[in-house]
Amino acid sequence: MAVTPNRTFDASGLSCPLPIVKTKKEIDTMNSEEILEVISTDPGSKNDMVAWCNRTGNKLLDSVEESGKFKFYIQKS
């Protein structure tokens, strides 16, 4: 799936819960329907991002794992 983000947030090197906390802060500054790309190196972020999106109503459009990094594409509700 080709997703073009409006903004990218690099959470590489951050451990739980910081990727989620900082993703929330970043998405709070965006407009509805905009897409945030989040890059994380924390393996726990795979489950955390899914749960966070389900809880907040933001839409996880796609997630990709490549070279030890996890990329998430989240559309603000």
N, C-alpha and C positions, 0 to 999 in steps of 0.2 A: 504494500500500500504506500503510495507516494503522498506524504503529508508535508505541506509547506508551513512551518511555524511562523508566527508573528514575532516571537521572541524565544531566546534560548537561555536557560539557566543551567550552569554547570555546578553540580553538587558533588563532583568527584572529590574523594578523600573525606567526605563527611559521613559520620556514622549515625545510625538511628538514635534519636528521632529527627535529627537536623535536616535530612533531605525533605521530609514531609513539612516540617515547620517552615523552612525557607521557601518551599514550593507554594505553600499557602500564602505567604507574604507576597511572593511574586505574582501569583494569580489574582490576588486582591487588587493589584494596580492595573489589571487588564480589563478590557471591555468584553461583554458577552459575545460569545461565538469566536473570540480570538483563540489561537492555538499556542500553547507553551510547550516547547521541547525541554525536557529535563534529562540531564545526563548524570548518572550516578555510578559509583563503583561499589556501593554497598549491596551485596546479594539480597539482603532482607528487603530492599526497596521494591523488589518484584511484587511481593505480597502486599507490602505497605501501600504502594500507589494504587493498586486495585481496590483495596479496602477503603482508602481515603476517597477515591473517586466515587465509589458506591455510597459512602456516607455523606458526601458533600453535594452530590448531584452533578458534579463535573464529569465530562465524558472522556474516558480513556479511548482514544481513537486507535492507537497502535502502540506496541512495545517491541523493542528489538534488543537483542544481546549480541555484541560484537567486540572482540578483543578485550574481554574483561570489563566492558562498560555496558551499562543498561541505558537505553534511550526510551523515554516515554513521551507520547504526544497527547496532551491533555487539552480538550476544548472547554473553555469556561462556560458554565451554564448561564 
